[in-house]
Amino acid sequence: MYKIRVILDTKEDVIRTILVDNKLNLEELHLTIAKSFGFGGQEMASFYRTDDEWNQGEEIPLFNMAEAGEGISMQSCILDETLPEENNKLIYVYDFLNMWTFYVEVIELSTETKEDLPQIILTVGEIPNEAPEKEFVADKLDDGFGDDGDIDDEYGHFDDFDYNEY
């Protein structure tokens, strides 16, 4: 049995702690998380592998997107194989139009078995009416051409060019 903490990425604390069977696949976990936050589970979603600092890694989509069928999907990923240890983490994104983003972490593993799983054992906070806006910022890459303000060649600086002359 897994005790999983799911935290919605918002300013206010919105947390659910759920108990699930360790043989659950990620598609069933997706539905459990969606329902525990009041969603129907009908929108597209993905899990992303992550390191201890929550850096996003490999995507685990709801459906296999590979052409020949060799890709992974939530249905093919079993919880105890995907998250084998305490403190293992995933990022969960629900509804790609609104980008509801959740941090999923295994907080306890147990050999104990329970009936009536999955089960919500802790609810903190209310989900906002609208998903928080996400800001996607990329690191500035060195393009090998030096500083943008340093564009001087035989024609002069680009910003000094008078287009009205022609």
Salt bridges, closest charged atoms under 4 A:
ASP9 OD2 - LYS134 NZ 2.87
GLU58 OE1 - ARG49 NE 2.74
ASP80 OD2 - LYS23 NZ 2.67
GLU105 OE2 - LYS89 NZ 3.30
GLU108 OE1 - LYS3 NZ 3.43
ASP148 OD2 - LYS140 NZ 3.77
